[in-house]
Amino acid sequence: MIKVLVVEDDPMVGKLHEHYLTQIKGFQLCDIVRNSDEALKIMQTKEYNLVILDIFMPGMDGLQLLAKIREQEYDVDVIIVSAANDKDKIKAALRLGAFDYIIKPFEFERFNLALNNYKSRYNLVEEQSILKQDELDKTIIH
C-alpha cells in the first residue's frame, strides 16, 4: 500500500483528493495537512511514499517545501496538484524531482492516470532489487 500525505490549504480540495484516492487501488491516504510547516513537522515522525502537494499556500509555498524535502533527503515522491500554470513554476517543480504536475482544475481521469503511472513505477522499483532496461523503459517512457 502506497502511503500518501496531502498538503493542501483548501479543505474542499483536500476532501476531493481524499475522495479520489479512495477510488484508486493501492493507495492509503494517511494524513492531510494545510501548510508546509505542518508537512515538515509530520514528516519528521511518519513515513510516506507519496506527497500530493499544492504550490499556492500561505507561508512557505509548495516549491519551497519541495526544495526542503529534497534538501533534507526525505525518501518520498511528490506529485504537484496546483493552479500554478506558468512555465517557471512547472520547470522548477520538475527540476526538483516532481513525478508529475497536474494543473487545477482537473478531472478524476488525469488524477487517476498520474497515480497509476506512479504506482507502476513504485511497484517496479520496490519489488525488484535488480532492474532490466526494458522493464524500466516500460515504466519511465509512458
N, C-alpha and C positions, 0 to 999 in steps of 0.2 A: 504494500500500500504506500503510495506516494503522499507524504505529509506536507500539507500546504499551509502557509501563512499568507493572509491577505492584508495588505497595507493600503487602506483606502479611507479618506476622511469623510466621504459622503455615505451615511448609513444606508441609504436606498441602494446605492451601487454595491455596497458591501453585501447586502441581502441578495442582490442579483447574482453576485459571484457565488454566494453560498448555494442559492437555488440551482445555478448551472452546474456547480461541482457535484451536487448530489445526483445529477443525471449522467455523469461520466464515470464509468467503472475504473477502479484502480486509484482513485484519489480520495484522500481524507482531509477535510478542512479541519485544521486543529485550532486555529485562532484567527480573529480579525482584530487588527489594531487600527487606530485612527491617525497616527502620525509616525514620523521616522524615529523620534526618541523612544516611543513605546516599542517600536520594532526592534531597535538595537537592544533595549533592555530585555525583552522577552527572548531574543536570540542568544543571549548570554546563558540562559537557563534551559532552553529547549532546542532540539534539533529539528530542522525542517529540510525537505528535499527541494522544495519549490516555493518561491515568493512571487505572489501576484502583486504588482506594485504600480501605484499611481504616481504621476510626476508632480502635479499641482497639489500641494498640501501646505498648510501653514507651518512656519518654521523651516526646518530643513526639508528641501524638496526631494522628490524621488531619485533624481540623478545624483544628488549629494549622498543620499542613503546608499545607492548602488555603489558609488565610489568607496564609501566606508566599508560596505560588505566585502568588497574586493581587497581593500587595504588591510582589513582585519582577518582576511583569508577564511571567511566562513565557507564551509563546504555546502553551498546552496546555489541553485539555479534561479534565474529571475525571468519572468515574463512581464513586460510592461503593458498595462492597460490604461491609456491616458487620452485626454482630449488634446494633448500637445501634438500638433501635426506639422510643426516646422522642421525643416531638414536638419538644423543644428542639434535639436534635442534628440531626434531619431538617430543621427550619426553618433552622438555622444553615448546614447544608451547601447547601441550595437558595439561600439568600441569598448565599452565597459563590460561586454560579455552577455548582454541580454539575449536570451534564447529566441525570443520573438517579441514583436511590438504590435499591439492591437490599438487602433485609434477609435476612441469613443465618438459617436455612439456605434455600437457593434451588435451583430446578431449572434445568436447562440451557435450557428454553424461555424462562424470564424473562431469563436472561443473554443469550441469542440475540436476543430482542426488543430489549433495551437497546442491544446493539451494532449491530444492523441499523438501528434508528432513528438512532443516532449516525452510522452510515455514510451514510445517506441525506442527512442534514443536511450532513455533512462534504463529500460529493461535490458537492452543490448549491453550497455556498459556495466551494469550491476551484476548481470547473470554470468558473464564470461570474463575470465581473467586474461585471456589472450584473444585478441580480435583479428579477424581476417579482413583484408582490404575490401573485398566485395560486400561483406556484411556491413561494414562501416559506411561504405558508399550508399547502400540502400537506405540507410537511416539518415545520413547527412544530406545527401542530394535528394530532396523530396521530389 
